[in-house]
Each structure stands twice: as C-alpha cells, then as structure tokens.
C-alpha cells in the first residue's frame, strides 16, 4: 500500500525508506521523548499528582511507544 511520507510517495515496508529519512525520524522521536519525559516530571512534581493519574498513564504509554519506535528505526538502520 502506498502512502505519502514527507512529501514523497513511500511504501509500507520500512526497508523502502532512505537512511536520511530514518535518521530524521529518529531525531524527531528523540525530541518528542525529551518533551514527554519533561512533561512527566512536571506532572509528578505537582502538589497533588494523583489528580493527574490518567495524564501520567497516557504519557508513560506514549514514552514507551516512542522508545520502541526508536529501537526499531535503529535496528533498521543497522
């Protein structure tokens, strides 16, 4: 199945992405991870962190998903 990626048509197979595209994706994932980890620290430091349980759980799940994505990109890059 074809889809549009960064202004170009690509295939669903990760092997069809250029190395520079994978490197940029890894960089962007790293940036998102830093922001989410910072956000998580802020949530945990609130006066009543239990008020933010759902946000905390969602942020943790997103962090884990992005870590998996980064590892898969690293594996694909070799």
C-alpha positions as CSV (number, residue, x, y, z in Angstrom):
1,X,0.0,0.0,0.0
2,X,1.4,3.4,-0.9
3,X,1.2,6.5,1.3
4,X,2.6,10.0,1.3
5,X,5.6,10.5,3.6
6,X,7.3,13.8,3.9
7,X,6.2,15.0,0.5
8,X,7.0,11.8,-1.3
9,X,5.2,8.5,-2.0
10,X,6.6,5.6,0.0
11,X,5.7,2.0,0.7
12,X,4.6,0.5,3.9
13,X,7.8,-1.6,4.2
14,X,10.4,0.3,6.3
15,X,13.1,-1.0,4.0
16,X,11.9,1.4,1.4
17,X,12.8,4.5,3.5
18,X,16.1,6.2,2.8
19,X,18.7,6.3,5.6
20,X,18.4,10.0,5.9
21,X,14.7,9.7,6.4
22,X,15.2,7.2,9.1
23,X,17.8,9.4,10.8
24,X,15.4,12.3,10.7
25,X,12.6,10.2,12.2
26,X,14.9,9.1,14.9
27,X,15.9,12.7,15.7
28,X,12.2,13.8,15.9
29,X,11.3,10.8,18.1
30,X,14.2,11.8,20.4
31,X,12.9,15.3,20.6
32,X,9.4,14.1,21.4
33,X,10.7,11.8,24.1
34,X,12.6,14.6,25.8
35,X,9.4,16.7,25.8
36,X,7.3,13.9,27.1
37,X,9.8,13.0,29.8
38,X,10.0,16.6,30.9
39,X,6.2,16.7,31.0
40,X,6.1,13.6,33.1
41,X,8.5,15.1,35.6
42,X,6.3,18.2,35.8
43,X,3.2,16.0,36.4
44,X,4.9,14.1,39.1
45,X,6.0,17.3,40.9
46,X,2.5,18.7,41.1
47,X,1.1,19.3,44.6
48,X,-1.5,16.5,44.1
49,X,-0.1,14.1,41.4
50,X,-3.0,11.7,41.9
51,X,-5.2,14.3,40.1
52,X,-3.2,13.6,37.0
53,X,-3.2,9.8,37.0
54,X,-4.8,9.5,33.6
55,X,-2.4,12.0,32.0
56,X,0.5,10.3,33.8
57,X,-0.5,6.9,32.4
58,X,-1.0,8.2,28.9
59,X,2.3,10.0,28.9
60,X,4.1,6.8,30.1
61,X,2.4,4.8,27.3
62,X,3.5,7.3,24.7
63,X,7.1,7.3,26.0
64,X,7.2,3.5,25.8
65,X,5.7,3.5,22.3
66,X,8.3,6.1,21.1
67,X,11.1,4.2,22.7
68,X,10.0,1.1,20.8
69,X,9.8,3.1,17.5
70,X,13.3,4.5,18.1
71,X,14.7,1.0,18.7
72,X,13.0,-0.3,15.5
73,X,14.5,2.6,13.5
74,X,17.9,1.9,15.0
75,X,17.6,-1.8,14.1
76,X,16.5,-0.9,10.5
77,X,19.5,1.5,10.2
78,X,21.8,-1.3,11.3
